[in-house]
């Protein structure tokens, strides 16, 4: 698994974007998710792939 904090936080901060656009983080996954990923607070949304596809 890729550690979301702090390297991913820094990557999101460096993304070029207009000043009036917000960067939001989301994780789409399939299968089980470690509780530490949910608890880290990095992702604004955590969605299963099946829910995203409407299955």
Backbone as ProteinMPNN parsed JSONL, in Angstrom:
{"seq_chain_A": "XXXXXXXXXXXXXXXXXXXXXXXXXXXXXXXXXXXXXXXXXXXXXXXXXXXXXXX", "coords_chain_A": {"N_chain_A": [[0.837, -1.183, 0.0], [0.423, 2.282, -0.64], [1.64, 4.894, 1.269], [-0.422, 7.44, 2.387], [0.152, 9.763, 3.785], [3.0, 11.632, 4.771], [3.669, 12.167, 2.152], [1.798, 12.118, -0.006], [0.147, 14.234, 0.651], [1.841, 16.398, 0.248], [2.254, 16.129, -2.526], [-0.33, 16.697, -3.501], [-0.55, 19.326, -2.686], [1.294, 20.559, -4.314], [0.221, 20.384, -6.879], [-0.558, 22.02, -9.889], [-3.083, 24.429, -10.114], [-5.984, 26.495, -10.703], [-6.629, 29.345, -8.618], [-9.228, 29.451, -7.667], [-10.125, 26.863, -7.522], [-10.668, 23.887, -5.795], [-8.752, 21.215, -4.443], [-9.638, 17.947, -4.001], [-9.521, 14.853, -2.27], [-9.903, 11.426, -3.06], [-10.521, 7.957, -2.586], [-10.774, 5.081, -4.397], [-11.581, 1.789, -4.074], [-11.301, -1.827, -4.133], [-12.399, -4.654, -2.445], [-11.089, -5.458, 0.839], [-10.305, -2.875, 3.183], [-7.734, -1.45, 5.021], [-8.137, -0.517, 8.415], [-6.542, 1.608, 9.253], [-6.174, 3.181, 7.007], [-8.663, 4.35, 6.585], [-8.829, 5.756, 8.973], [-6.817, 7.635, 8.821], [-7.534, 10.127, 7.832], [-6.903, 11.468, 5.502], [-8.28, 11.192, 3.064], [-11.041, 12.658, 1.4], [-13.222, 11.301, 0.516], [-14.116, 7.877, 0.545], [-14.655, 5.184, -1.425], [-16.136, 2.174, -2.572], [-15.3, 0.208, -5.439], [-17.403, -1.182, -6.642], [-19.641, 0.224, -5.714], [-19.2, 2.689, -6.903], [-19.512, 1.978, -9.576], [-22.132, 1.293, -9.533], [-22.979, -1.27, -8.933]], "CA_chain_A": [[0.0, 0.0, 0.0], [1.137, 3.551, -0.682], [1.31, 5.71, 2.435], [-0.988, 8.702, 1.938], [0.639, 10.919, 4.536], [2.818, 13.002, 4.299], [4.098, 12.342, 0.759], [0.655, 12.423, -0.872], [-0.305, 15.58, 0.998], [2.751, 17.302, -0.438], [1.958, 16.044, -3.956], [-1.579, 17.428, -3.755], [-0.286, 20.743, -2.483], [2.086, 21.049, -5.439], [-0.51, 20.317, -8.143], [-0.948, 23.335, -10.4], [-4.518, 24.596, -10.291], [-6.431, 27.873, -10.51], [-6.845, 29.704, -7.215], [-10.626, 29.243, -7.282], [-10.435, 25.437, -7.641], [-10.225, 23.112, -4.646], [-8.288, 19.841, -4.677], [-10.254, 17.008, -3.056], [-8.926, 13.524, -2.392], [-10.836, 10.305, -2.977], [-9.927, 6.639, -2.76], [-11.672, 4.055, -4.922], [-10.922, 0.516, -3.78], [-12.096, -3.048, -4.188], [-11.95, -5.568, -1.4], [-10.987, -4.944, 2.199], [-9.496, -1.691, 3.384], [-7.171, -1.419, 6.37], [-8.724, 0.546, 9.238], [-5.627, 2.749, 9.348], [-6.388, 4.036, 5.839], [-9.86, 5.134, 6.865], [-8.598, 6.605, 10.136], [-5.761, 8.629, 8.606], [-8.143, 11.423, 7.601], [-6.379, 12.089, 4.288], [-9.24, 11.145, 1.96], [-12.341, 13.288, 1.59], [-14.218, 10.266, 0.238], [-13.625, 6.512, 0.327], [-15.757, 4.526, -2.127], [-15.808, 0.89, -3.18], [-15.43, 0.23, -6.902], [-18.731, -1.643, -7.002], [-20.585, 1.315, -5.463], [-18.951, 3.688, -7.939], [-20.069, 1.463, -10.831], [-23.549, 1.041, -9.359], [-23.242, -2.718, -8.892]], "C_chain_A": [[0.877, 1.24, 0.0], [0.69, 4.392, 0.503], [0.797, 7.077, 2.004], [-0.392, 9.934, 2.619], [2.099, 10.69, 4.875], [3.138, 13.188, 2.822], [2.945, 12.715, -0.165], [0.095, 13.816, -0.586], [0.542, 16.604, 0.256], [2.502, 17.29, -1.942], [0.696, 16.826, -4.3], [-1.358, 18.928, -3.629], [0.441, 21.347, -3.68], [1.367, 21.017, -6.785], [-0.87, 21.715, -8.626], [-2.464, 23.391, -10.61], [-4.885, 26.061, -10.096], [-6.749, 28.132, -9.034], [-8.274, 29.429, -6.751], [-11.069, 27.788, -7.395], [-9.851, 24.699, -6.433], [-9.766, 21.727, -5.096], [-8.9, 18.964, -3.591], [-9.676, 15.628, -3.307], [-9.995, 12.452, -2.219], [-10.072, 9.014, -3.221], [-11.011, 5.695, -3.247], [-10.947, 2.736, -4.752], [-11.873, -0.646, -4.014], [-11.536, -3.993, -3.139], [-11.9, -4.885, -0.045], [-10.038, -3.758, 2.267], [-9.009, -1.691, 4.827], [-7.801, -0.275, 7.166], [-7.833, 1.787, 9.34], [-5.79, 3.71, 8.172], [-7.609, 4.928, 6.071], [-9.614, 6.149, 7.977], [-7.586, 7.72, 9.887], [-6.303, 10.019, 8.341], [-7.671, 12.135, 6.34], [-7.431, 12.211, 3.202], [-10.547, 11.83, 2.327], [-13.464, 12.288, 1.364], [-13.513, 8.936, 0.026], [-14.808, 5.714, -0.209], [-15.28, 3.185, -2.657], [-16.05, 0.992, -4.687], [-16.84, -0.202, -7.319], [-19.793, -0.558, -6.765], [-20.427, 2.405, -6.524], [-19.582, 3.28, -9.271], [-21.56, 1.158, -10.736], [-23.902, -0.427, -9.352], [-23.738, -3.154, -7.55]], "O_chain_A": [[1.96, 1.237, 0.584], [-0.508, 4.58, 0.716], [1.513, 7.808, 1.319], [-0.438, 11.032, 2.064], [2.422, 9.566, 5.26], [2.9, 14.269, 2.282], [3.12, 13.566, -1.037], [-0.378, 14.494, -1.498], [0.014, 17.566, -0.301], [2.537, 18.346, -2.573], [0.669, 17.545, -5.298], [-1.926, 19.709, -4.394], [0.227, 22.511, -4.02], [1.875, 21.583, -7.753], [-1.423, 22.511, -7.867], [-3.045, 22.492, -11.218], [-4.177, 26.791, -9.402], [-7.099, 27.208, -8.3], [-8.503, 29.198, -5.564], [-12.267, 27.507, -7.367], [-8.679, 24.872, -6.097], [-10.332, 21.146, -6.023], [-8.703, 19.211, -2.402], [-9.374, 15.279, -4.448], [-10.868, 12.552, -1.356], [-9.096, 8.986, -3.971], [-12.04, 5.525, -2.594], [-9.824, 2.575, -5.23], [-13.09, -0.471, -4.084], [-10.321, -4.104, -2.979], [-12.568, -3.878, 0.193], [-9.085, -3.663, 1.493], [-9.794, -1.91, 5.749], [-7.978, 0.821, 6.635], [-8.338, 2.899, 9.497], [-5.57, 4.913, 8.316], [-7.575, 6.124, 5.781], [-10.128, 7.267, 7.931], [-7.51, 8.662, 10.676], [-5.609, 11.003, 8.596], [-8.01, 13.3, 6.133], [-7.478, 13.216, 2.493], [-11.095, 11.619, 3.409], [-14.537, 12.411, 1.955], [-12.45, 8.873, -0.592], [-15.833, 5.58, 0.46], [-14.152, 3.067, -3.136], [-16.894, 1.762, -5.144], [-17.404, 0.361, -8.256], [-20.74, -0.442, -7.542], [-21.416, 2.974, -6.985], [-20.116, 4.116, -10.001], [-22.187, 0.807, -11.736], [-25.015, -0.797, -9.727], [-24.006, -4.337, -7.346]]}, "name": "protein", "num_of_chains": 1, "seq": "XXXXXXXXXXXXXXXXXXXXXXXXXXXXXXXXXXXXXXXXXXXXXXXXXXXXXXX"}
